[in-house]
């Protein structure tokens, strides 16, 4: 059975090679990764230029595109006659917690696979200058082994985060978590270039995390591996029930010309 390994850190990342090595214990591994880092690109797809599959070595390819492109080419081109039974994205250099999953290329690659009905997981590792890839690789192996044995609910992917620990034995355990929410102070940093022109960094300082209690950040801070199940279907069904009360009023509004008087009347109705 074939396993597709992808990432957003690029084909030369030590994380993807550690992941591919351990996944070979579970199946026939194919690696498809961006030719250079594609961090924080989300589920961006390349539509404005041709894509190329560059063979690096046997069953390893670099792509001049995004993580989502890598999954598309891997599943729909390289493995079209024998699709992978699992897509594993990572090992990412740095955690992907809370709201970060919406811009993470690592998570987006797993999402792309889940959209195609393929069980998928993203794995990210805490660290700065030092990354314990062997610890994250062991976690990835154990989770992948269980996914292959038991499957996942439809339209579901797993976002796995591993805290910085020297060995797997130093991990406190595993917790199934929800997404936290991160708050930043001064998220835009303004500076001057040598010509006196302003430029900006989207950075800022982390102020706080919210949604404590079974949230991914809380688990990581306590030394646990965090596993968060994510859904392809982002529909807020409870909000749908609330918004249906708007249907009649909005339908009536659509049949009225847009005038200042109508705008004022509708505003008063909603107060």
Buried (B, 14 or more C-beta within 10 A) or exposed (E): EBBBBBBBBBBBBEBBBBBBBBBEEBBBBBBBBBBEBBBBBBBBBBEEEEBEBEEBEEBBBBBBBBBBBBBBBBBEEBBEEEBBBBBBBBBBBBBBBBEBBBBBBBBBBBBBBBBBEBBBBBBBBBBEEEBBBBBBBBBBBBBBEEBBEEEBEEEBBBBBBBBBBEEBEEBEEBBBBBBBBBEEEEEEEEEEEEEEEEEEEEEEEEEEBEBEEBBBBBBBBEEBBBBBBBEBEEEEEEEEEEEEEEEEEEEEBEEEEEEEEEEEEBEEEEE
